[in-house]
Amino acid sequence: MALFRCNKCGHLREVVKDYIGKSVVCPKCKENASVYDTVGFVRNVIERYRQKSKELHDLKKQFVVEEITEFEVFEEPSWENIDIYNTTALAQGDQYEAIVQWFKKNQILADVNPKSIDTTGFFDEVALHLGNHYDSLKEVIDQIKWVQRKGYTNVKLSVSSKNQKQVKEITRFCQQLYEYSFVAKYFYLKQDKIIRLTLQTAPAIVNFFNGEWMEWFVFMKLLEYSRDNQLQASFSRNLVVKFPNEDSHELDVLLLVNNQIPICLECKSGEFRQDIDKYCKLRKRLKIDKEQFLFCVVGLSTEQAQGLTSMYDVTFVNEKNFIEHISYLLE
């Protein structure tokens, strides 16, 4: 077969190869146009594409790109080659550069902390276990936080009122805390059904129990969702943004889909009401749509989330439904 293409109106169609090299009247605009050999035509198009791509690549080397254009594409993780639970790949500049540039386009400076998206430690594993089984482990984390606030290190947990399944879940979690050195000591007195923990005092561990675990949980669930759906996206955690007037804020978790759709999640594992107005104002300054700025509160019921969303200028979700909301947005 051969190709007929009109240079005036762009009309394109296949014709029999007997017309190759001949001039034919366009059936749409009545202008004369040539008929080309299909293979030769495609080869010529590919060659011109390669030349233009090389020219663009050379220009990028010579000049600093000031803002993202519709033609720029930043490299996202290749999910087939990444173990999201144990990798430094997300902490590489290419992974989060699209986020930096998106904010820069809006005259906002973004400072990424690579350590906060390095999953080679055990914060992500413990956070996922805690978040996925929060209903069973809430009393454990609440008791640990209470002891930390008092300045003590010894935790005593009674599981005498729990059923066998709950006891198994709690002891399994405490054993994990000990294996990953989140606690210095762990004992389970089976006869008395009492668990004793000796807490670590390292700031990173204290901060984790005090609320950072929720940021890690949300971050890892986003990674799992993106991997499972082969999503092209960039990620950050604890991102610091600075506005032109020098105001700065930390964003707990941010997902940027296809270099252009920002989804920001602020995570709360305790009291949150005093921060609502602050984040409503921050959302507007960041120029992020209400549906894409999520206030994720642990333990918030679906009814509460719906009611608060209708009252305020941010979207409320909980640890169980935030992925469902994001999936709905992206669909």
N, C-alpha and C positions, 0 to 999 in steps of 0.2 A: 504494500500500500504506500501512498504518498500523502503529503500534507499540503493543503491549500490554506494560506494565511493572508488576509487582507491587511496591508499596512495602514489603511485609512480608518476602517471601522473595527478592526481586530477580529473579524469573523474567521473562525477556524473550523476546518472539517477534513475528514479523510476522503481521498479520491483514489481512483485506480492508478497504478504506477505508470501507465502509458502517457500520463500528462506531465511527468517529471521534466522540468526545464522549460515548460511552456507557460505562456501568459494567458490567464483565464479571467473572464469578467466575474466580479464578486456578485453573488445573487442578492446581496442585501443593499450595497451602496452603488453597485454598477461600475466601480473602479476596476482597472486591470491590476492583477496581482499574479505573482509567480507561484508555481507548484514545486515543492521541494521533496527530495528523498527523505523519508522519515528518519532513518538512522543518522544521516548527515545533519539534518535539522536539529535533532536532539543532542548530537555530539557538539554542535556549535553552541547551543544554549548552555550546556554543561561547562564548556570551556570559558564562555563569557562569565558564568557564575563564579568559577574558580578565580578568574582574574579580578573580579570585583571583591571577592572575599579576601584575596591577598592584599589588595589596595587598602581595604578597611583595616586589616590586621596591622599593616605597616603604619597607618595613620594613628592607630591606638598606641603604638610604641613611641611615636614622636610627640604626642600631645597628651596632657592629663585630661581625662574626661571629667567635665564638671558635673554633669547630671545624667541620669539614666534616660536613654531614648528608647523608643519602642523596639529598636533593633538589637539592643544589648541584652545579652543573656549571661547570667552568672552561673557558675557550676554549683549544682546541688549534690547532695550525697548520692552515690550509686548504691542503692539499698542492698543489692546482691552481694556487695563486697564489704558490708559493714555489720559488725555485731554491735547493735545499739547499746547493749548492756555493758560493753567493755571496749571503748574506743576513744581515741583522741582526734578522730577525723572531724568531728563536729566543732572542735576548737581551732581548726585551721581557718585562716583568713578568707579563703575562697568560699567557705561555707556560709559565712555571715556577712560578706561584703555587700550583698544586695540590700540587707537591712540598713547598713550604714548609709548607703547611697540613697535609699528611699527617704530617710530622715533628712539627709543633706538637701535633697530636692525641695523639702519643705522648710529650709533654713533652720534645721535643728541638728545639733551635733550629737552623735550617738557613740558612746564608749562601751565596747564589748569587753567583758572579762572572760577570757578563754577558759580559765580554770572552772568557771561555773557551768560550763557545758562539756566538761571532760568526764566521761562516765567510767573511767578505769578504776575508780574507788568503789565503795560499797553503799554510798548514800542512795543511789538509784534503786538498788535491790531492796533495801530496808523500806524505803519510801513506797515502793510499789506494793510490798507485802502489807504495809500499814494501811495504805489507801484502799486496796482491794478488799480488806477485811476490817474496815474501820468500825463497823457496828460491833464486832466482837472485841476489838482492841482499844476502843475509846477509853475505857476505864484505866487501862495500862498507861496510855500516853498522858491522860489527865493527871494521874498520880505522879508520874515522872516530872511533869511540868510543875506541879505543886511543890514537890520536894526541892526542885532546882530553885524556885523562887524564894524558898525559905533559907536557901544557902546550905542545905544538907546534901548528903550523898547516898544515904541508905534508904532504900524503898522496900516497903513490906506490902505484899498484895495477897489478900485472901480470896481463894477461888472456891470456897466451900459451898457457895450458893449457885455455882455454875454446873451445867450438865456436862457429861463426858466430852461431847463435841467441843464445847466452849473451852473447857480445861485444856484439851489437846491443842486447840488453836492458840491459846494464850501462852502455854509452855513452849510451843514450837517457835513463837515469835521471840520470846525471851531468850531461848537458846540461840536463835539467829543473832540477836543483839550481842550476845556473849562471843559467838564465833567470829563476828565481824568487829569485835572490840569496841562496840558502842557502850558497853558496860564493862566494868573491871571485874566484877564477880557475879555469878548467878547460881542460886541454889533453889531447888524445889523440894520442900519437905512434904512428901507425898501423903504421909499419914495425917499430918495436920492440914493439908491442902493450903500451904502457905508458900509463896514465892518471895525470895529475898534477892534484891539487886543492889550492887554498889555502882553508882554512876561514875562515869568519866567526867572530869572537869575541864577538858579541853574546850576552848570557845566554839570550835566548829561543831562539836557534838552537842553542846548546850544549845546553840542556835538551831541546830537541826530539830531537836525535840521541841523547841519553843515556837516552831512554825515553818522553818525552812523545809521540813519534810514535805509539806503540801506543795511547795514550788517544784521540788524534785518529782513528786508524784504526777503533777499536771504535765510537766516537761516530758517525762517518760511516756505517759499515755499518748501525748501528741506524736512522739516519735513512733510508737507502735502503730498508731492509726495511719501515719504518713507512709510507713514502710508497707503495711498491709494493703494500702490503696495506691502504692507507687506514686505518691504525691510529690510533685516538684516544688520544694519549699526550702526556706532558710529558717534557722532557729536561733534564739538567744534566751538567756536567763540572767536575771540581775543586770539588765541593760540600763545604763545611766544615760539619760538624755538631757541636753542643756539647750535652753532657748536663747534667743538673741539678747534678752535682758539679763542673762546669767542665771536665771532660775534653773535648778536642776531637779530631776526626779528619777527614781529607780523604778523600772518596769519589771515585774516579777518574771513573766514569760511572754515572749512574742514570737508569733509564727507569721512569716511572709510567704504567701503562696504565689507562684508564678511571677515573682519580682514585683507584684503590684497589689496584692490583697493582704493588708495587715490584719491580724487577729491578735488582740492584746488580752492577756488574762492576769488579773490581780487576785492573789490567793490569800484567803483568810481562814485560819484554823481556830480562831478565838473571836473576841468581840470585834465587830466590824462597823457598827452603826455610826460611830463618830467619824468614819472615813468616807462615808457616802458622798457628801458634798464635794470633798477634795477630788475624788476621782471623776465625778461628773464634770467638774471644771477642767480637769486634766484631759479628759477625752476630747473636749471641744478644742483645746489648744493643740492637741496632736492631730486633729482633723481626721479622726477615725469614726466611722459610723457607729451608732449605738449598738446595732446588732453584732458588731465586730469587737466591741469593748466589753469583756466579760468580767463580772465580779463573782468569782468562784468561792463560795462559802461552804465549809465543811459542815455537814449536818443540817443544812437548810432544806426544808421540805419543798416539794415541787410547787405546792400551793403558795408558800411564802415567796418563792422565787418569782412566780408569775405575778403576784400582787406587787412586789417591790419593783419589778420591771415596769409595770404600768404606772408606778408613782414617780420613778426617778429616771434620769437621762443616761442610764447604763443598763446593761442586761445582766440579770442575776441568774446564776446557775449553781449547781452543787457538784460534789465529787463524783456523783453517779451519772449525771446527764450532760455534762459539758461537752463530751465528745459527740453525743447525739446532736447537740445544737450546732457544733462546727460542721458536722457532716451535712446537716440540713442547709447551712449557709453555702457550702461549696457545691452542693447539688444544684 
